[in-house]
Amino acid sequence: MARYGEKAKDKVEKAMHERKRGTLKSGSSGKKVTSRKQAIAIGLSEARREGGKVPSKKSASKKSS
């Protein structure tokens, strides 16, 4: 079974092209995105917002004392 849907694939692909052209901006700060990982994260979050099939975000693991 596929983890990611078609919409997720399209959004990540679009974000990667924008990053390569230098037109991809990050959300709140509006800075230019150069990181490959960040471009993927932006694409996935857009797909998630539009109801695409994307697994939920990994939450930060809690430290045990």
C-alpha positions as CSV (number, residue, x, y, z in Angstrom):
1,M,0.0,0.0,0.0
2,A,1.4,3.4,-1.0
3,R,2.1,5.8,1.9
4,Y,1.7,9.0,-0.1
5,G,-1.1,9.9,-2.6
6,E,-0.9,11.4,-6.0
7,K,-1.5,14.9,-4.7
8,A,1.5,14.6,-2.4
9,K,3.7,13.6,-5.3
10,D,2.5,16.5,-7.4
11,K,3.0,19.1,-4.6
12,V,6.5,17.9,-3.7
13,E,7.5,17.8,-7.4
14,K,6.2,21.4,-7.8
15,A,8.1,22.6,-4.7
16,M,11.3,21.0,-5.9
17,H,11.0,22.8,-9.3
18,E,10.4,26.1,-7.5
19,R,13.4,25.5,-5.3
20,K,15.6,24.8,-8.3
21,R,14.5,28.0,-10.0
22,G,15.0,29.9,-6.8
23,T,11.3,31.0,-6.4
24,L,10.3,28.8,-3.4
25,K,9.7,30.9,-0.3
26,S,9.3,29.6,3.3
27,G,6.0,30.3,5.0
28,S,6.1,33.0,7.7
29,S,9.5,34.6,7.1
30,G,9.3,34.5,3.3
31,K,13.0,33.7,2.9
32,K,14.2,31.8,-0.1
33,V,14.4,28.0,0.4
34,T,17.6,26.3,-0.7
35,S,17.4,23.1,1.3
36,R,16.1,20.0,-0.5
37,K,14.6,18.6,2.7
38,Q,12.7,21.8,3.4
39,A,11.3,21.9,-0.1
40,I,10.0,18.4,0.4
41,A,8.5,19.4,3.8
42,I,6.7,22.4,2.2
43,G,5.3,20.2,-0.6
44,L,4.0,17.7,1.9
45,S,2.4,20.3,4.2
46,E,0.6,21.8,1.2
47,A,-0.7,18.4,0.2
48,R,-1.8,17.8,3.8
49,R,-3.6,21.1,3.9
50,E,-5.5,20.2,0.7
51,G,-6.6,16.8,2.1
52,G,-4.1,14.6,0.2
53,K,-3.0,11.2,1.4
54,V,0.1,12.1,3.6
55,P,1.1,10.4,6.8
56,S,1.0,12.6,9.9
57,K,4.0,14.6,11.0
58,K,6.5,12.8,13.3
59,S,6.3,14.4,16.7
60,A,9.4,15.2,18.7
61,S,10.3,12.3,21.0
62,K,10.3,13.1,24.7
63,K,13.4,12.7,26.8
64,S,13.2,10.3,29.7
65,S,15.0,11.5,32.8
